[in-house]
Amino acid sequence: MESVAENVVRLLDGQAVEESKEFCDFSLHDQNSILASRGISSTVPDSFKPVLKKSVVYIVMATLINDDGDILMMQEAKSRCAGQWYLPAGRMEPGESIVDAVKREVNEETGLTFDPTTLLMIECAAGSWFRFALTGKVTGGELKVPAKADSESLQAKFVKDLGELSLRSGDMTVCVDKVREHHTNSAAAWHPDLLPIAKMHTMNLLRILCIVRKKSTNKVHVLVSEKTEAHIPACEINPTRSLHATLKKYMTEIFGSTLPPHKPHGVLTLEHQPGDVDNADAVDGLCLTLLVSIRCALEEAHPIDKYTWLEVPDALGKRLLRRLDRNLTVPLNVIRTWESDA
């Protein structure tokens, strides 16, 4: 169990966990078996693999702000939305890391180079579409002007009032609001800078760092899976269901039909490493670590099967409770509709 507490510290520090293998306690096979027991046929095979341009879509988006509070915007060149404005964004390509992809998109669409500093938001739809919004600092290049328009964009500029523009979509305004809030608040009011961790996964995983307080001692405990060896619980993300639905199904697997009240707060880490484009079997899996708090006392939250609660040292418990505050995790926005390329 000591290794579990050590991994909790690593997650709070934005680092990869150290585990002997890729753990998955609730796979698509397990989820499909439950449906089959109810006479329901699944629409996703047990063998589903996340592969860019085939079974999953990963979008990167840059939310860059200058010292005057202006937002970097680009004017679309695509025929279906030509002349409209949007944040620099686009699909990741096979073999790209998230950081490399967002740097490429910014350079292609605005002419600027930048260094990403942190994730601002992660969005997910239907379990197979993810958008990663990052911010950072402009390091060079020249803003694209109309004379240098190409198939990527017509021009780019920093804009203070987005209401003056004809926007391609208003869906990105939540990210603009977040970067402006980040820009005007002190660093102490935000989660530590967090960039994706380079770690390969064969599937898309949701790791649950679930915490609760024990009423009799006021001590903080974390949920542990004891299937095979002790580890922080993780389940496979169902590509046909919302992330909220996957979380609810998994929490039901852990606690039974009478779920204790709980709240997902946000993402502590994102792990992704691109597959080898020269390998036909390569996959582009990822893992999100979601911080979840149980809203009742430990005495009322009873995990079943091979799950249990682990008491953590007081200092670690205080760190965990602190991260429940607003803006101390990366927001995870689960949406119903999305655009195919952004």
Buried (B, 14 or more C-beta within 10 A) or exposed (E): EEBBBEBBBBBBEBEBBEBEEBBBBBBBBBBBEBEEEEEEEBEBEEEBBBBBEEBBBBBBBBBBBEEEEBBBBBBBBBEEBEEBBBBBBBBBBBBBBBBBBBBBBBBBBBBBEBEBBBBBBBBBBBBBBBBBBBBBEBEEBEBBEEEEEEEBBBBBBBBEEBEEBEBBBEBBEBBBEBBBEBBEEEEEEBBEEBBBBEBBBBBBBBBBBBBBBBEEEEBBBBBBBBBEEBBBBBBBBBBBBBBEBBBBBBBBBBBEEEEBEBEBBBBBBBBBBBBEEEEEEBBBBBBBBBBBBBEEBBEEBEBEEBBBBBBBEEEBBEBBEEBBEEBBBBBBBBBEEBBEEB
